[in-house]
Amino acid sequence: MRLLSCSVATAVIACLIAGNPASAADEWGSIEGQFVIDGEIPVLPPLVKQGDLAAKDAPVCAAADVPDESLIVNPENKGIANVFLYIRKAPSKIHPDFVNSTEKEIVFDQKGCRFFPHTLILRTDQSVLVKSGDPISHNTHTNPFGYGAENLIISANDRKGVAMQIKKSQLSYPPVMVNCDIHPHMKAWWMVSDHPYVAITDKDGKFKIENLPVGEHTFRVWHESLLYVNCPEFKRDLKVTVEAAKTKTLGPFKVKQAPAK
């Protein structure tokens, strides 16, 4: 049997190694896009007005206006914040970098009788650390489907925090509402997922989901105020074909203010 020379063998090995990233890249692609309001930008009154003595714990909750965050639209580009996009069932393949969450804990804070952040993505291998910067008690009441709700009392100025988890995916349903029973105007929304292919639009109404497996995927699109999103291009479910080693740009999708039926 004839042996390869050292230089030839080295070249062959180098080619094989170099070929691996290319073949891996051929399995994944990304998408990005934007959602904008179709029509005039709504002006929502505050949930609690500054100085409202009738408000619960007014010295704290009415120290400043508490804005209505149920529909946040950027006046500069009409981008809609806090639109959720999610694949309802985990794909058969997950990019190796995304199999497990790199961030194991997400901070969920309370200040001025508001939740921060108003929306978040929570994977089932992550926990939430609930804190408060208010000099009054709050409670964090989760409302998942088919999984035990939690109702935690958060003491005044608790900066150590209380940890909580939701270990069952909620992707078959709309995002989980989180509320404070002590101060009913306080609400937030968590999307609990067992995979990484979920996004929330930013302040410009933009989103990006990276390293999806190549092929067609269906994303459910939901918003707290608009509900299941309808626009000329799709109703409720957005179908996207992901191409290898490419980022597909979608939209901007123009969404009417009337909730979907």
C-alpha positions in Angstrom: 0.0 0.0 0.0 1.3 3.4 -0.9 1.6 5.9 1.9 0.9 9.6 1.5 3.8 11.9 2.0 3.7 14.1 5.2 3.0 17.2 3.2 0.1 15.6 1.2 -1.4 14.1 4.3 -1.3 17.4 6.1 -3.0 19.1 3.2 -5.8 16.6 3.1 -6.4 16.9 6.9 -6.3 20.7 6.6 -9.0 20.5 3.8 -11.2 18.3 5.9 -10.9 20.6 9.0 -11.6 23.6 6.8 -14.6 21.9 5.3 -16.3 21.2 8.6 -17.3 24.9 9.4 -18.7 25.3 5.9 -20.8 22.2 6.2 -22.0 23.3 9.6 -22.9 26.8 8.4 -25.0 25.2 5.6 -27.3 23.8 8.3 -28.3 27.2 9.9 -29.6 30.6 9.0 -31.1 33.7 10.6 -34.1 36.0 10.3 -34.7 39.6 11.2 -37.6 42.0 10.8 -39.8 44.8 12.1 -43.4 45.5 13.2 -44.9 49.0 12.8 -48.2 50.4 13.7 -50.6 51.1 10.7 -52.1 54.5 11.3 -51.9 57.1 14.1 -49.9 56.4 17.1 -52.2 56.0 20.1 -51.7 58.1 23.2 -52.5 56.1 26.3 -53.2 57.8 29.6 -51.1 56.7 32.6 -52.3 53.7 34.7 -51.7 55.8 37.8 -51.4 59.6 37.7 -48.8 61.4 39.7 -50.3 62.7 43.0 -53.4 60.4 42.8 -54.1 60.0 46.5 -56.7 57.3 45.8 -54.1 55.0 44.5 -53.0 52.1 46.7 -49.7 53.1 48.5 -49.9 56.5 46.8 -46.7 57.9 48.3 -44.8 55.3 46.3 -47.2 54.3 43.4 -48.3 57.8 42.6 -44.9 59.5 43.2 -44.7 59.7 39.4 -47.0 58.8 36.5 -47.1 55.0 35.9 -47.2 54.6 32.1 -49.5 52.2 30.3 -47.0 49.9 28.6 -49.7 47.7 27.0 -48.9 49.3 23.6 -45.5 51.1 23.2 -44.9 52.6 19.8 -41.8 54.5 18.8 -42.9 58.0 17.5 -39.8 58.1 15.3 -40.4 55.0 13.2 -43.8 53.7 14.4 -42.1 50.5 15.6 -44.1 48.3 18.1 -42.2 47.1 21.1 -42.9 43.8 22.9 -44.3 41.8 20.0 -43.6 38.1 20.8 -42.5 35.7 18.0 -42.1 32.0 18.9 -42.0 28.5 17.4 -44.6 26.6 19.4 -42.7 23.3 19.2 -39.0 22.9 19.5 -37.4 22.1 16.1 -35.7 18.7 15.8 -32.3 20.4 15.6 -31.0 23.1 17.9 -27.8 25.0 17.2 -25.0 23.6 19.4 -24.3 27.1 20.9 -28.0 27.5 21.9 -28.8 24.0 23.4 -28.4 25.4 26.9 -28.8 29.0 28.2 -25.6 30.8 28.9 -27.4 33.1 31.4 -28.9 30.9 34.1 -30.7 33.7 36.0 -32.8 36.6 34.9 -33.4 39.6 37.2 -37.1 40.8 37.4 -37.3 44.0 39.4 -39.9 46.3 40.8 -39.6 50.1 41.2 -42.2 52.8 41.4 -44.9 50.1 41.4 -43.8 48.9 37.9 -42.2 45.6 36.8 -38.9 45.7 35.0 -38.7 44.4 32.4 -42.3 44.5 31.1 -41.7 41.5 28.9 -39.1 38.7 29.0 -38.1 35.3 27.6 -37.6 32.6 30.2 -36.2 29.3 29.1 -37.0 26.2 31.2 -33.4 25.8 32.3 -33.3 29.4 33.7 -34.6 30.9 36.9 -36.0 34.4 37.7 -34.7 36.4 40.6 -37.5 38.6 41.7 -36.3 41.8 43.5 -37.9 45.1 44.6 -36.5 48.6 45.1 -39.8 49.9 46.5 -40.2 50.7 50.3 -43.5 48.7 50.3 -44.4 45.0 49.8 -45.4 43.6 46.4 -46.3 40.1 45.3 -45.3 38.4 42.1 -48.2 36.2 40.9 -47.5 34.0 37.9 -50.3 32.5 35.8 -48.9 29.6 33.7 -51.1 27.0 32.0 -50.9 23.5 33.3 -48.2 24.3 35.8 -48.5 25.5 39.4 -48.9 29.2 39.8 -46.7 30.9 42.3 -47.6 33.9 44.4 -44.6 35.3 46.2 -44.6 38.1 48.7 -41.6 40.4 47.9 -40.6 42.5 51.0 -39.9 46.2 50.9 -36.4 47.0 49.4 -35.6 43.3 48.9 -32.4 43.5 46.8 -31.3 39.9 47.6 -34.4 38.6 45.8 -36.5 35.5 45.7 -35.8 32.9 43.0 -38.5 31.1 41.0 -38.8 28.8 38.0 -41.3 27.6 35.5 -39.9 24.3 34.2 -42.7 23.5 31.7 -42.8 25.1 28.3 -45.7 27.5 27.7 -45.3 27.8 24.0 -48.7 26.2 23.3 -50.3 29.2 24.8 -49.9 33.0 24.9 -47.2 34.4 27.1 -47.7 34.0 30.9 -49.2 37.0 32.6 -47.4 38.1 35.8 -49.3 40.5 38.1 -49.2 42.0 41.6 -52.4 41.4 43.5 -51.6 44.2 45.9 -51.3 46.8 43.1 -53.6 45.5 40.3 -52.2 47.9 37.6 -48.9 46.1 37.7 -48.6 43.5 34.9 -45.8 41.9 32.9 -45.5 39.0 30.4 -43.1 36.1 30.3 -42.7 33.7 27.4 -41.5 30.4 28.8 -39.7 28.3 26.2 -37.8 25.0 26.1 -35.8 26.1 23.0 -34.0 29.3 21.9 -36.0 30.3 18.9 -38.1 33.0 20.5 -37.9 36.8 20.2 -39.4 40.0 21.5 -39.3 43.2 19.4 -37.2 46.1 20.8 -38.1 49.8 21.1 -37.9 50.1 17.3 -40.2 47.1 16.7 -37.3 45.1 15.5 -36.3 41.5 16.1 -33.6 39.0 15.2 -33.5 35.2 15.6 -30.1 33.6 14.8 -28.9 30.1 13.9 -32.3 28.5 13.0 -32.2 25.2 11.3 -32.5 25.5 7.6 -36.0 25.0 6.2 -39.6 26.3 6.8 -40.7 27.4 10.3 -43.9 28.7 11.6 -43.9 31.5 14.2 -46.9 32.4 16.3 -47.0 36.2 16.7 -48.6 37.8 19.8 -48.9 41.1 21.5 -50.4 42.0 24.8 -52.8 44.6 23.4 -53.0 43.6 19.7 -53.4 39.9 20.7 -52.7 37.5 17.8 -51.1 39.8 15.3 -52.8 40.2 11.9 -51.3 42.1 9.0 -51.6 41.9 5.2 -48.8 39.3 4.9 -50.1 36.9 7.5 -52.6 36.2 10.2 -51.5 34.9 13.6 -48.8 32.6 12.2 -45.8 33.8 10.2 -44.2 31.2 7.9 -40.6 31.7 7.1 -38.1 29.7 5.0 -34.7 29.9 6.5 -31.8 29.7 4.0 -28.3 28.4 4.8 -25.7 30.9 6.0 -28.1 33.8 5.3 -30.1 36.4 7.3 -33.5 36.9 5.8 -35.0 40.3 6.4 -38.8 40.5 6.8 -41.3 43.3 6.8 -41.7 45.9 8.0 -45.1 44.4 8.8 -47.8 47.0 9.2 -50.2 46.1 12.0 -53.6 47.7 12.7 -54.5 48.7 16.2 -57.7 46.7 16.3 -57.1 43.3 18.1 -57.2 40.2 16.0 -60.3 38.0 16.4 
